[in-house]
């Protein structure tokens, strides 16, 4: 008992009928999918046609202007930083020059002070030597005077042993 179906003058039985139904449903689904894609395409085409390109262009111009302003501002910052760095380098050079000049002055003052100290030390040493020499001479003279007096007394005592 097989079922037969006639379609367009062709007779279909069992498995062929199943294949025909599958093919027809596939064709129907493909056609339906195609119509949906076409409908979406037409909807998008309508949306795209309604897009205001002048508004997009104006927005792009605003963005470009902001970018140009940001680039100019960045250049100004870069230039300002370069000027600041150059100023700092100049100040550093000035400070180095001042330090060198101060160092040279201090060295000169130290040399002058060393010369003064040496002169003062030499002067004090000379004064000490002179006073020590004068003191030695005075002491030697006193000792000689005492010796002379003792020698005189001793000589008198020896010359006249009975006088004492």
C-alpha positions, 0 to 999 in steps of 0.5 A: 500500500503505497501512497502515490501523489501526482504533481505536475504530471509526475507521480511520486511515491513514499520516499520520493514524496518525502524528498519532494516535501523537503525540497519544497519546504527548503525552497519556501524557507529560502524564499521567505529568508530572501524576502526578509533579507530584502525587507531588511535591506530596504529598511536599512536603505531608507535609514541610510537615505534619511541620514543627515550627512551635513550634521556628520560633516559639521560634527567632523569639522568640530572634531577636527577643529578640536584636534587642531586646537589640541595640537596647537596647545601641545606645541605651545606647551612643548615650546614653553617647556623648552624655554623653561628648560633653557632658562633653568640651564642658564640659571644653572650655568650662572650658579656654576659661575658664581660658585667658581668665582666664590671658590676662587675668592675663598682660595685667595683669602685662605692663601692671604690668611696663611701668609698672615699666619706665617708672618705672625708666627715668624714675628712671634718666633723672632720676638721670643728668640730675641727675648730669650736671647736678652734674658739669657744675656741678662742672666749670664751677665748676672751670673758673671757679676755674681762670679766676679763678686765671689771671686773678689771676695774669695781672692781677698780672703785668700790674700788676707786669710786673717782678715776674716 
